[in-house]
Amino acid sequence: REALLSHFIGVVIGAQLCWFLVSLKLGFALCYRFASRSRLDLVKTLLIFLVFVSCVVFGTALATIAYTSSLNAAIAFTSGAMLIAVFSFEWRRIWRLRYG
């Protein structure tokens, strides 16, 4: 029962929901920042894709380590991933509220 709850919190919510959103945001930011003018710039596109995939794999590996350790580790990972996701999507609004 605890293992199932740990898996649900750590992998499903933490990795597949929160961390994947962070990875998508990173991928979009990299595409926006390094957008190529030429149609044949495959190396840059491949590097952006590899950074995105490695971010997803890194988050999934952390979630797997967390949920196999304990329920508390899964909750800690999910909380951290949730904070990073909220900050990555709402940092402009937080900045405006704080500094006008």
HUWO-V29698 format. One line per field, one symbol per residue. psi: psi as a letter, one per 30 degrees, with the letter a starting at -180 (. if undefined). burial: + if it has 9 or more other C-alpha atoms within 8 Angstrom, else -. A space follows every 50 residues. Layout:
# HUWO-V29698
psi = ???
burial = ???
This chain:
# HUWO-V29698
psi = eeeeeeeeeeeeeeefdeeeeeeeeeeeeeeeehkkflfgifeeeeeeee eeeeeeeeeeeeeeeeffdleeeeeeeeeeeeeeeeeffgeeeeeeeeg.
burial = --+-+++++++++++++++++++++++--++------------+---++- ++--++--++-+++-+++-++-+++-+++-++-+++-+--+---+-----
